[in-house]
Amino acid sequence: MKDILLKSLVIIPVIAFVDYLIMILVGCTSCLFGFKDNFYECTFCTIGKIVLVASVLTFLVIIFKDTMSLFNNKKQVC
């Protein structure tokens, strides 16, 4: 269980940093192409929500796989 906690403490900041970089790239690219303010009110937020949901799902899948392997190993030992 300690391994899952340590992995969570490493993965969460990495995922947050990658999300931050993705949103910076989207913002810079949209500014470069000259999108209007309406883009930042609607589309940018939608892209941010999609990136955030994808990150949370990725984190949950990683932790779920580790948890299942932990429980499978305990069943084999007993």
C-alpha positions in Angstrom: 0.0 0.0 0.0 3.0 2.3 0.6 4.0 1.9 -3.0 0.7 3.1 -4.2 0.9 6.2 -2.0 4.4 7.0 -3.1 3.4 6.5 -6.8 0.5 8.9 -6.2 2.7 11.5 -4.7 4.9 11.4 -7.8 2.3 11.0 -10.5 -0.1 13.7 -9.4 2.4 16.6 -9.7 3.7 15.2 -13.0 0.2 15.0 -14.5 -0.6 18.5 -13.2 2.6 19.9 -14.8 1.8 18.2 -18.1 -1.8 19.6 -18.0 -0.3 23.0 -17.3 2.0 22.7 -20.3 -0.7 21.5 -22.6 -2.9 24.5 -21.7 0.0 26.9 -22.2 0.6 25.5 -25.6 -3.1 25.8 -26.5 -3.2 29.4 -25.3 0.0 30.4 -27.1 -1.1 28.7 -30.3 -4.5 30.4 -30.2 -2.8 33.7 -29.6 -0.5 33.1 -32.5 -3.4 32.3 -34.8 -5.2 35.4 -33.6 -8.3 33.8 -32.1 -10.8 36.3 -30.5 -11.8 36.7 -26.9 -14.8 34.3 -27.5 -12.3 31.5 -27.8 -11.1 32.0 -24.3 -14.6 32.2 -22.9 -15.9 29.0 -24.3 -13.5 26.8 -26.3 -10.5 27.2 -24.1 -12.5 26.1 -21.1 -13.9 23.1 -22.9 -10.3 22.0 -23.9 -9.2 22.5 -20.3 -12.1 20.3 -19.0 -11.3 17.6 -21.5 -7.6 17.6 -20.6 -8.4 17.6 -16.9 -10.9 14.6 -17.2 -8.4 12.7 -19.3 -5.7 13.3 -16.7 -8.0 12.2 -13.8 -9.0 9.0 -15.8 -5.4 8.2 -16.5 -4.5 8.6 -12.9 -7.4 6.4 -11.8 -6.5 3.7 -14.2 -2.9 3.6 -13.1 -3.9 3.5 -9.4 -6.6 0.9 -10.1 -4.1 -1.4 -11.8 -1.7 -1.1 -8.9 -4.4 -1.8 -6.4 -5.6 -4.9 -8.3 -2.1 -6.3 -8.6 -1.6 -5.7 -4.9 -4.7 -7.6 -4.0 -3.9 -10.4 -6.5 -0.5 -10.8 -4.9 -2.0 -11.0 -1.4 -4.4 -13.7 -2.5 -1.5 -15.8 -4.0 0.5 -15.6 -0.8 -2.3 -16.8 1.5 
